[in-house]
Amino acid sequence: MKASARSVILAMLASTSTAERFIAPNAQSLAAVDAPLAVSMEEMKSVKIAEREQDIAKGVFDEGRYKLQLATPCSNGKAGEYSCKSVDLKGFLRHEDLGSQTRAGNDVWGWTSSTGREFGIVGQTDGSAFVEILKDGSLVSLGRLPTQTDSSTWRDMKVIGDHVYIGSEAPNHGLQIFDLTKLLTNNIIYAVGTARNGKCKAGLWMVDVSDPKNPKDAGCAGADGYVHDAQCVTYNGPDTAHKGKEICFGYNEDTLTIYDLSVRSSPKILSRTPYQGATYTHQGWTTGPDHRYLLLDDELDEQRQNGAAADGRTTTYIVDAADLSKPVFTGYYKSPAKAIDHNQYVIDGLSYMSNYASGLRVVNVTSVAQDNTGAGFEEVAFFDVRPEDDAVGGETVFKGAWSVYPYFQSGHILVNSIERGIFSVKLTL
């Protein structure tokens, strides 16, 4: 999520509620009175933990299992061992090269200094690693911030100003805050502040970080229970009643839930909307600065073969949020590849998707304003970080790319692979 310079909003663990529905007449295939197939975060965690334990037993995370690879252009559909289209490999470091003892990755985010130097914050189960992306896209390891408590499969980070805010599902982990300007002078990594979690009924927790070293509780929005992920914006969309307000789009297990947080002491839920085949509503992003359309990821529909994702191909749902109180599911985009979608971010009409086993997928979504069914969406580039399933056309497993960071002015994109490490790649479109 992107946040204002004043506050960061956290999504935390709890239960969720059944939602009211608003479905367009021309989208009956997505209609749902509720979400009977949806699972809770607790069930989702158990599924992923079971797969992770099997992978550990098979040696998937063993030291030395994966080889280093230097910068390699994408030629004839390959960059070394990695399948690709219009994406060159510029740099790569394994999790073990970044000091991780568990050698397993998760989220990734970036920061650009005032002088234009680019840095990555690489999430791992046992902490966070810091890298610098050089002018040629190669990567230099700078140091680590260990986990606040225990290791955890889940770790998320976002940057506001010159500080990164890191949360985790690890017990009593709270919020780690690190001053990124320290990366400019040395590689001694430590947190400048932490805050405990365990509140807000696992809904949205608002923290005032106008003074990053002294974060302050700014309230809760827990009425819809667990929020897995959220994008919060200063609203600039067509629903004039909410122009200029702080609006959050929450992805809450079985619904898209839209919040009005303009009055922190009295947050409001504007709508809760399920959809046909909802299995685990995970994450999403607006398609542009007009905040009208959203793209939504369901993390379990491909694996469970539910709804539009019955064939296992990555399915991204399209939502028309012209009326924030009555968002409408209008269609979906299906990837050529078989994989689970996890995270995505949209820049200038391109959606940068991290689709687990099929890696980074870049999809042109500019047609949504003319045709909101998704029929005009087109994949224009990809970089697959998991070659193990190439021969079978992909797999719906929780392996491969956890997340991507596509916001650097240089055009370098970071892709954090769960098993291998951090990739720096660049489009050649």
Secondary structure in CASP SS format (residue, H / E / C, confidence):
PFRMAT SS
TARGET T0000
AUTHOR 0000-0000-0000
METHOD secondary structure of the structure
MODEL  1
M C 1.00
K C 1.00
A C 1.00
S C 1.00
A C 1.00
R C 1.00
S E 1.00
V E 1.00
I E 1.00
L E 1.00
A E 1.00
M C 1.00
L C 1.00
A C 1.00
S C 1.00
T E 1.00
S C 1.00
T C 1.00
A C 1.00
E C 1.00
R C 1.00
F C 1.00
I C 1.00
A C 1.00
P H 1.00
N H 1.00
A H 1.00
Q H 1.00
S H 1.00
L H 1.00
A C 1.00
A C 1.00
V C 1.00
D C 1.00
A C 1.00
P C 1.00
L C 1.00
A C 1.00
V C 1.00
S C 1.00
M H 1.00
E H 1.00
E H 1.00
M H 1.00
K H 1.00
S H 1.00
V H 1.00
K H 1.00
I H 1.00
A H 1.00
E H 1.00
R H 1.00
E H 1.00
Q H 1.00
D H 1.00
I H 1.00
A H 1.00
K C 1.00
G C 1.00
V C 1.00
F C 1.00
D C 1.00
E C 1.00
G C 1.00
R C 1.00
Y C 1.00
K C 1.00
L C 1.00
Q C 1.00
L C 1.00
A C 1.00
T E 1.00
P C 1.00
C C 1.00
S E 1.00
N C 1.00
G C 1.00
K E 1.00
A E 1.00
G C 1.00
E C 1.00
Y E 1.00
S E 1.00
C E 1.00
K E 1.00
S C 1.00
V E 1.00
D E 1.00
L E 1.00
K E 1.00
G E 1.00
F E 1.00
L E 1.00
R E 1.00
H C 1.00
E H 1.00
D H 1.00
L H 1.00
G C 1.00
S C 1.00
Q C 1.00
T C 1.00
R C 1.00
A C 1.00
G E 1.00
N E 1.00
D E 1.00
V E 1.00
W E 1.00
G E 1.00
W E 1.00
T E 1.00
S C 1.00
S C 1.00
T C 1.00
G C 1.00
R C 1.00
E E 1.00
F E 1.00
G E 1.00
I E 1.00
V E 1.00
G E 1.00
Q E 1.00
T C 1.00
D C 1.00
G E 1.00
S E 1.00
A E 1.00
F E 1.00
V E 1.00
E E 1.00
I E 1.00
L C 1.00
K C 1.00
D C 1.00
G C 1.00
S C 1.00
L E 1.00
V E 1.00
S E 1.00
L E 1.00
G E 1.00
R E 1.00
L E 1.00
P E 1.00
T C 1.00
Q C 1.00
T C 1.00
D C 1.00
S C 1.00
S C 1.00
T C 1.00
W C 1.00
R E 1.00
D E 1.00
M E 1.00
K E 1.00
V E 1.00
I E 1.00
G C 1.00
D C 1.00
H E 1.00
V E 1.00
Y E 1.00
I E 1.00
G E 1.00
S E 1.00
E C 1.00
A C 1.00
P C 1.00
N C 1.00
H C 1.00
G C 1.00
L E 1.00
Q E 1.00
I E 1.00
F E 1.00
D E 1.00
L H 1.00
T H 1.00
K H 1.00
L H 1.00
L H 1.00
T C 1.00
N C 1.00
N C 1.00
I C 1.00
I C 1.00
Y C 1.00
A C 1.00
V C 1.00
G E 1.00
T E 1.00
A E 1.00
R C 1.00
N C 1.00
G C 1.00
K C 1.00
C H 1.00
K H 1.00
A H 1.00
G C 1.00
L E 1.00
W E 1.00
M E 1.00
V E 1.00
D E 1.00
V C 1.00
S C 1.00
D C 1.00
P C 1.00
K C 1.00
N C 1.00
P C 1.00
K E 1.00
D E 1.00
A E 1.00
G E 1.00
C E 1.00
A E 1.00
G C 1.00
A C 1.00
D C 1.00
G E 1.00
Y C 1.00
V C 1.00
H C 1.00
D E 1.00
A E 1.00
Q E 1.00
C E 1.00
V E 1.00
T E 1.00
Y C 1.00
N C 1.00
G C 1.00
P C 1.00
D C 1.00
T H 1.00
A H 1.00
H H 1.00
K C 1.00
G C 1.00
K C 1.00
E E 1.00
I E 1.00
C E 1.00
F E 1.00
G E 1.00
Y E 1.00
N C 1.00
E E 1.00
D C 1.00
T C 1.00
L E 1.00
T E 1.00
I E 1.00
Y E 1.00
D E 1.00
L C 1.00
S C 1.00
V C 1.00
R C 1.00
S C 1.00
S C 1.00
P C 1.00
K E 1.00
I E 1.00
L E 1.00
S E 1.00
R E 1.00
T E 1.00
P C 1.00
Y C 1.00
Q C 1.00
G C 1.00
A C 1.00
T C 1.00
Y C 1.00
T E 1.00
H E 1.00
Q E 1.00
G E 1.00
W E 1.00
T E 1.00
T C 1.00
G C 1.00
P C 1.00
D C 1.00
H C 1.00
R C 1.00
Y E 1.00
L E 1.00
L E 1.00
L E 1.00
D E 1.00
D E 1.00
E C 1.00
L C 1.00
D H 1.00
E H 1.00
Q H 1.00
R H 1.00
Q C 1.00
N C 1.00
G H 1.00
A H 1.00
A H 1.00
A C 1.00
D C 1.00
G C 1.00
R E 1.00
T E 1.00
T E 1.00
T E 1.00
Y E 1.00
I E 1.00
V E 1.00
D E 1.00
A C 1.00
A C 1.00
D C 1.00
L C 1.00
S C 1.00
K C 1.00
P C 1.00
V E 1.00
F E 1.00
T E 1.00
G E 1.00
Y E 1.00
Y E 1.00
K E 1.00
S E 1.00
P E 1.00
A E 1.00
K E 1.00
A C 1.00
I C 1.00
D C 1.00
H C 1.00
N E 1.00
Q E 1.00
Y E 1.00
V E 1.00
I E 1.00
D C 1.00
G C 1.00
L E 1.00
S E 1.00
Y E 1.00
M E 1.00
S E 1.00
N C 1.00
Y E 1.00
A C 1.00
S C 1.00
G C 1.00
L E 1.00
R E 1.00
V E 1.00
V E 1.00
N E 1.00
V C 1.00
T H 1.00
S H 1.00
V H 1.00
A H 1.00
Q C 1.00
D C 1.00
N C 1.00
T C 1.00
G C 1.00
A C 1.00
G C 1.00
F C 1.00
E E 1.00
E E 1.00
V E 1.00
A E 1.00
F E 1.00
F E 1.00
D C 1.00
V C 1.00
R C 1.00
P H 1.00
E H 1.00
D H 1.00
D H 1.00
A H 1.00
V H 1.00
G C 1.00
G E 1.00
E C 1.00
T C 1.00
V C 1.00
F C 1.00
K C 1.00
G C 1.00
A E 1.00
W E 1.00
S E 1.00
V E 1.00
Y E 1.00
P C 1.00
Y C 1.00
F C 1.00
Q C 1.00
S C 1.00
G C 1.00
H E 1.00
I E 1.00
L E 1.00
V E 1.00
N E 1.00
S E 1.00
I C 1.00
E C 1.00
R C 1.00
G E 1.00
I E 1.00
F E 1.00
S E 1.00
V E 1.00
K E 1.00
L E 1.00
T C 1.00
L C 1.00
END
